[in-house]
Amino acid sequence: MSEDEKIYVSYNNIHKLCQNAATEIRSVGKPDIIIAIGGGGFIPARILRSFIKYPGETNIPIQAIGLSLYENMGGIGQVEKIGKEVVRTQWLDFGALEQHFDSLIGKNILIVDEVDDTRTTLHYALNELHKDVEELAVKLGRTNEHTKFSIFVLHNKDKPKKADISREMMNGGVYIAAKTVPDAWIAYPWEAIDIDEHSVKAIAQGNN
Ligand code: 5GP
């Protein structure tokens, strides 16, 4: 894809996309915790936190998880497994969370990433977080508590997805994409070598 076919997005634009989504995120209640998928989810998560919190309310803690997509070439007899696989590079420290915050059981959880491309990453994050919370709830005899997962991304690419997001697991949470875009490469400002040039291109495309 040529440079010109990329979608350029400025920091200002990202700030506004987060601001505009805050009311919808609050429509299912104040998130108790934000889980940011690194590295693209970090900056949106931090911006969102300020807009989601109403004056006088306590800050919403942000926890980081790291997921990477890597090419699985498949072994002998594993041709069907060729494709992209998600690998956990960083996960929640449930022990520390319980000590300093609380367990995630019964909480309103907001997962944040920058882009929903093939949906593989969001599918993995939701499934694994849901599984971890459920296992803990069974262990502690707290399966009657209502844990809700919402998802926020800056951009959703309008394309066929390789995985789905289970509404059942979200348990009443919302899926919010601040903007739906065509299937093109999105250039985010935190990746820019020349941020001034990047901003000029973003403004020219109306993404400011
Ligand atoms: P997925 O295919 O699992 O939905 O997305 C995996 C990851 O690929 C995203 O979290 C993001 O880091 C990266 N990615 C996918 N599409 C784009 C894009 O257009 N621009 C950038 N910068 N990263 C992307």
Residues whose N, C-alpha, C, O or C-beta is under 5 A from the ligand:
A	BS01	5GP	G40 V115 D116 D117 T118 R119 T120 T121 L122 A184 W185 I186 Y188
